[in-house]
Amino acid sequence: MGKLEENKKKKKQLLLDSSFELFMKKGWLETTISDIVKQANVAKGTFYLYFKDKYDIRNNLISYKANQLLLSAHDDLDKNHPEITDLKEQIIYIMKFIIDELKNNRSLLKFIAKNLSWGVFKSALNTTAEEAEGINFWDIFWQMIPEQSLSQKDAEIMIFQIIELIGATVYNVILFDEPVPLDEYMPHLEKSVMLIMDGYIKTSKPKISKKILL
């Protein structure tokens, strides 16, 4: 990467970081573009090189934060639990990891839950995290799926249903213990997510290495 591209990347990241800090502190409605560029210490024209308006940077930020959570969850699974090879169990693990992260960062939960739509989440699946060197979660997820076991259309519908279920329920459970506290709710959520997955995928077998054994 050239120096010019590196500087552009840093400025965009600075604007994202500054907007997130202000959204958490002041709220999205109360934060202005002038506030963001002042916080980032860049010219106002620089903002419009990367984002159309405040809605655009909000959606970019949600995609970025959601993708960070997804990649962190998969990275934790890959590094610490290589024994989990069944696709359903992998998805359940990723779900639990993300919910635990949101439980410990309620500001992030409020920001994502209030603004997340399926369109934005699809963008998150295909968003390349700046630090991930070209990796996005959808590519990783597709590699997790056993060959020929799930079409891309079915995979997208399945993920849509899971995300809608999680997004519609964990907000009140985490913030208000409604209808029950999170620890009590999780077995019910896991059961429901498993039922969704059972409609699309069969229990997957561990992938067999293609290396030739000598």
Sine and cosine of phi, psi and omega as CSV:
sin_phi,cos_phi,sin_psi,cos_psi,sin_omega,cos_omega
0.00,0.00,0.77,-0.64,0.00,-1.00
-0.96,0.30,0.21,-0.98,-0.04,-1.00
-0.90,0.44,-0.62,0.79,0.00,-1.00
-0.89,0.45,-0.72,0.70,0.02,-1.00
-0.91,0.42,-0.61,0.80,0.02,-1.00
-0.90,0.44,-0.66,0.75,0.03,-1.00
-0.91,0.41,-0.64,0.77,0.05,-1.00
-0.89,0.46,-0.69,0.73,0.02,-1.00
-0.87,0.49,-0.69,0.73,-0.01,-1.00
-0.91,0.42,-0.65,0.76,-0.01,-1.00
-0.92,0.39,-0.67,0.74,0.04,-1.00
-0.89,0.46,-0.69,0.72,0.01,-1.00
-0.89,0.45,-0.64,0.77,0.01,-1.00
-0.89,0.45,-0.66,0.75,0.04,-1.00
-0.91,0.42,-0.65,0.76,0.04,-1.00
-0.90,0.43,-0.72,0.70,0.00,-1.00
-0.90,0.44,-0.67,0.74,-0.02,-1.00
-0.92,0.40,-0.68,0.74,0.00,-1.00
-0.91,0.42,-0.64,0.77,0.01,-1.00
-0.89,0.45,-0.70,0.72,0.02,-1.00
-0.87,0.50,-0.68,0.74,-0.01,-1.00
-0.95,0.32,-0.63,0.77,0.02,-1.00
-0.88,0.47,-0.62,0.78,0.01,-1.00
-0.94,0.33,-0.57,0.82,-0.07,-1.00
-1.00,0.10,-0.72,0.69,-0.11,-0.99
-0.97,-0.26,-0.37,0.93,-0.13,-0.99
0.99,-0.11,0.46,-0.89,-0.07,-1.00
-0.91,0.40,-0.68,0.74,-0.05,-1.00
-0.90,0.44,-0.62,0.79,-0.07,-1.00
-0.99,0.13,-0.26,0.96,-0.01,-1.00
-1.00,0.09,0.73,-0.68,0.03,-1.00
-0.95,-0.30,0.26,-0.97,0.07,-1.00
-0.89,0.46,-0.59,0.81,0.05,-1.00
-0.87,0.49,-0.64,0.77,0.05,-1.00
-0.88,0.48,-0.68,0.73,-0.07,-1.00
-0.91,0.42,-0.73,0.68,-0.05,-1.00
-0.94,0.34,-0.52,0.85,0.06,-1.00
-0.92,0.40,-0.69,0.72,0.02,-1.00
-0.89,0.45,-0.63,0.78,-0.02,-1.00
-0.99,0.15,-0.22,0.98,-0.01,-1.00
0.87,0.49,0.73,0.69,0.07,-1.00
-0.76,-0.65,0.26,-0.97,0.03,-1.00
-0.95,0.31,0.45,-0.89,-0.02,-1.00
-0.89,0.46,-0.55,0.83,0.03,-1.00
-0.89,0.45,-0.48,0.88,0.02,-1.00
-0.90,0.44,-0.59,0.80,0.01,-1.00
-0.83,0.55,-0.70,0.71,-0.09,-1.00
-0.98,0.21,-0.09,1.00,0.15,-0.99
-0.96,0.29,-0.41,0.91,-0.10,-1.00
-0.90,-0.44,-0.46,0.89,-0.09,-1.00
-0.68,-0.73,0.56,-0.83,-0.02,-1.00
-0.96,0.27,-0.68,0.73,-0.07,-1.00
-0.28,-0.96,-0.17,-0.99,-0.04,-1.00
-0.93,0.37,-0.53,0.85,0.07,-1.00
-0.89,0.45,-0.64,0.77,-0.04,-1.00
-0.92,0.40,-0.70,0.72,-0.01,-1.00
-0.94,0.35,-0.54,0.84,0.08,-1.00
-0.88,0.47,-0.74,0.67,-0.01,-1.00
-0.91,0.41,-0.63,0.78,0.08,-1.00
-0.89,0.46,-0.63,0.77,-0.02,-1.00
-0.93,0.37,-0.65,0.76,0.05,-1.00
-0.89,0.46,-0.70,0.71,0.03,-1.00
-0.87,0.49,-0.70,0.72,-0.03,-1.00
-0.89,0.45,-0.74,0.67,-0.02,-1.00
-0.92,0.39,-0.65,0.76,0.02,-1.00
-0.90,0.44,-0.67,0.74,0.01,-1.00
-0.92,0.39,-0.60,0.80,0.07,-1.00
-0.86,0.50,-0.70,0.72,0.02,-1.00
-0.89,0.46,-0.71,0.70,-0.02,-1.00
-0.89,0.46,-0.72,0.70,-0.01,-1.00
-0.92,0.38,-0.61,0.79,0.04,-1.00
-0.90,0.44,-0.65,0.76,0.01,-1.00
-0.90,0.44,-0.72,0.70,0.00,-1.00
-0.92,0.39,-0.62,0.79,0.01,-1.00
-0.89,0.45,-0.66,0.75,0.03,-1.00
-0.90,0.43,-0.68,0.73,0.04,-1.00
-0.87,0.49,-0.72,0.70,-0.07,-1.00
-0.92,0.39,-0.64,0.77,-0.08,-1.00
-0.99,0.15,-0.63,0.77,-0.16,-0.99
-0.97,-0.24,-0.27,0.96,-0.04,-1.00
-0.65,-0.76,0.87,0.49,0.02,-1.00
-0.91,0.42,-0.27,0.96,0.00,-1.00
-0.96,0.28,-0.28,0.96,0.03,-1.00
-1.00,0.10,0.98,-0.21,-0.08,-1.00
-0.92,-0.40,-0.27,0.96,0.02,-1.00
-0.96,0.26,0.74,-0.67,-0.07,-1.00
-0.85,0.53,-0.69,0.72,-0.01,-1.00
-0.88,0.47,-0.69,0.72,0.01,-1.00
-0.91,0.41,-0.57,0.82,0.04,-1.00
-0.90,0.43,-0.69,0.73,0.00,-1.00
-0.91,0.41,-0.65,0.76,0.05,-1.00
-0.88,0.47,-0.67,0.75,0.00,-1.00
-0.89,0.45,-0.72,0.70,0.01,-1.00
-0.88,0.48,-0.67,0.74,0.04,-1.00
-0.86,0.51,-0.74,0.67,-0.03,-1.00
-0.90,0.44,-0.63,0.77,0.01,-1.00
-0.88,0.48,-0.74,0.68,-0.04,-1.00
-0.91,0.42,-0.69,0.73,0.01,-1.00
-0.89,0.46,-0.64,0.77,0.02,-1.00
-0.91,0.42,-0.64,0.77,0.05,-1.00
-0.89,0.45,-0.66,0.75,0.01,-1.00
-0.93,0.36,-0.56,0.83,0.05,-1.00
-0.89,0.46,-0.59,0.80,-0.02,-1.00
-1.00,0.05,-0.09,1.00,0.03,-1.00
-0.69,-0.73,0.98,0.19,-0.12,-0.99
-0.93,0.36,-0.46,0.89,0.06,-1.00
-0.90,0.44,-0.68,0.74,0.04,-1.00
-0.91,0.42,-0.64,0.76,0.04,-1.00
-0.85,0.52,-0.74,0.68,-0.01,-1.00
-0.89,0.46,-0.67,0.74,-0.03,-1.00
-0.91,0.42,-0.74,0.67,-0.03,-1.00
-0.93,0.36,-0.73,0.68,-0.09,-1.00
-0.89,0.45,-0.59,0.81,-0.04,-1.00
-0.96,0.27,-0.39,0.92,-0.14,-0.99
-0.87,-0.50,-0.10,1.00,-0.10,-1.00
-0.98,0.21,0.78,-0.62,0.13,-0.99
-0.82,-0.57,0.22,-0.98,-0.01,-1.00
-0.89,0.46,-0.62,0.78,0.02,-1.00
-0.87,0.49,-0.68,0.73,0.01,-1.00
-0.93,0.37,-0.63,0.78,0.00,-1.00
-0.92,0.39,-0.62,0.79,0.08,-1.00
-0.87,0.50,-0.61,0.79,0.06,-1.00
-0.89,0.45,-0.62,0.78,0.02,-1.00
-0.90,0.44,-0.64,0.77,0.01,-1.00
-0.87,0.49,-0.55,0.83,-0.07,-1.00
-0.98,-0.20,0.05,1.00,-0.01,-1.00
-0.98,0.18,0.72,-0.70,0.08,-1.00
-1.00,-0.02,0.90,-0.45,0.05,-1.00
-0.89,0.45,0.64,-0.76,-0.08,-1.00
-0.84,0.55,-0.59,0.80,-0.06,-1.00
-1.00,0.02,0.00,1.00,-0.14,-0.99
-1.00,-0.08,0.05,1.00,0.08,-1.00
0.79,0.61,0.82,0.57,0.10,-0.99
1.00,0.03,0.06,1.00,-0.05,-1.00
-1.00,-0.08,0.71,-0.71,0.20,-0.98
-0.79,-0.61,0.34,-0.94,-0.16,-0.99
-0.93,0.37,-0.56,0.83,-0.02,-1.00
-0.88,0.48,-0.65,0.76,0.06,-1.00
-0.87,0.49,-0.68,0.73,0.01,-1.00
-0.90,0.43,-0.71,0.71,-0.02,-1.00
-0.87,0.49,-0.67,0.75,-0.02,-1.00
-0.91,0.42,-0.55,0.84,0.05,-1.00
-0.94,0.33,-0.44,0.90,0.01,-1.00
-0.96,0.29,-0.41,0.91,-0.09,-1.00
-0.98,0.22,0.82,-0.58,0.03,-1.00
-0.83,0.55,0.60,-0.80,-0.09,-1.00
-0.81,0.58,0.78,-0.63,0.09,-1.00
0.91,0.42,0.29,0.96,-0.03,-1.00
-1.00,-0.08,-0.28,0.96,-0.09,-1.00
-0.42,-0.91,0.81,-0.58,0.03,-1.00
-0.97,0.26,0.31,-0.95,0.00,-1.00
-0.90,0.44,-0.61,0.79,0.02,-1.00
-0.89,0.45,-0.73,0.68,0.01,-1.00
-0.91,0.42,-0.61,0.79,0.02,-1.00
-0.88,0.47,-0.68,0.73,-0.01,-1.00
-0.92,0.39,-0.66,0.75,0.03,-1.00
-0.90,0.43,-0.68,0.73,0.01,-1.00
-0.87,0.49,-0.75,0.66,0.01,-1.00
-0.89,0.45,-0.63,0.78,0.05,-1.00
-0.84,0.55,-0.74,0.67,-0.03,-1.00
-0.90,0.43,-0.65,0.76,0.00,-1.00
-0.91,0.42,-0.72,0.70,-0.02,-1.00
-0.90,0.44,-0.67,0.74,0.02,-1.00
-0.89,0.46,-0.65,0.76,0.02,-1.00
-0.90,0.43,-0.75,0.66,-0.02,-1.00
-0.90,0.44,-0.74,0.67,-0.04,-1.00
-0.89,0.46,-0.54,0.84,-0.06,-1.00
-0.99,0.17,-0.20,0.98,-0.12,-0.99
-0.85,-0.52,-0.62,0.78,-0.16,-0.99
-0.95,0.32,-0.39,0.92,-0.01,-1.00
-0.84,0.55,-0.82,0.57,-0.01,-1.00
-0.94,0.34,-0.55,0.84,0.01,-1.00
-0.91,0.41,-0.71,0.70,-0.03,-1.00
-0.95,0.31,-0.71,0.70,-0.11,-0.99
-0.99,0.17,-0.55,0.84,-0.14,-0.99
-0.80,-0.60,0.08,1.00,-0.05,-1.00
0.82,0.57,0.58,0.81,-0.02,-1.00
-0.90,-0.45,0.77,-0.64,0.04,1.00
-0.99,0.16,-0.23,0.97,0.03,-1.00
-0.57,-0.82,0.29,-0.96,0.07,-1.00
-0.88,0.47,0.34,-0.94,-0.11,-0.99
-0.85,0.53,-0.71,0.71,-0.03,-1.00
-0.86,0.51,-0.58,0.82,0.01,-1.00
-0.98,0.21,-0.49,0.87,-0.05,-1.00
-0.98,0.17,-0.53,0.85,-0.14,-0.99
-0.82,0.57,-0.67,0.74,0.03,-1.00
-0.87,0.49,-0.58,0.82,0.03,-1.00
-0.93,0.36,-0.66,0.75,0.02,-1.00
-0.91,0.42,-0.70,0.71,0.01,-1.00
-0.86,0.50,-0.67,0.74,0.02,-1.00
-0.88,0.48,-0.69,0.73,-0.02,-1.00
-0.92,0.40,-0.67,0.75,0.02,-1.00
-0.91,0.42,-0.64,0.77,0.05,-1.00
-0.88,0.47,-0.64,0.77,0.02,-1.00
-0.89,0.45,-0.63,0.77,0.06,-1.00
-0.88,0.47,-0.75,0.67,-0.04,-1.00
-0.91,0.41,-0.57,0.82,0.01,-1.00
-0.87,0.49,-0.43,0.90,0.02,-1.00
-0.97,0.24,-0.18,0.98,-0.09,-1.00
-0.84,-0.54,-0.59,0.81,-0.11,-0.99
-0.77,-0.63,0.54,-0.84,0.10,-0.99
-1.00,-0.01,0.30,-0.95,0.03,-1.00
-0.86,0.51,0.83,-0.56,-0.08,-1.00
-1.00,0.06,0.50,-0.87,0.04,-1.00
-0.99,-0.13,0.45,-0.89,0.04,-1.00
-0.84,0.55,0.64,-0.77,0.00,-1.00
-0.92,0.39,0.70,-0.72,0.00,-1.00
-1.00,-0.02,0.77,-0.64,-0.01,-1.00
-0.90,0.44,0.66,-0.75,0.02,-1.00
-1.00,0.02,0.06,1.00,0.00,-1.00
-0.93,0.37,0.60,-0.80,0.03,-1.00
-0.99,0.14,0.84,-0.55,0.00,-1.00
-0.99,0.11,0.80,-0.60,-0.02,-1.00
-0.99,-0.17,0.00,0.00,0.00,0.00
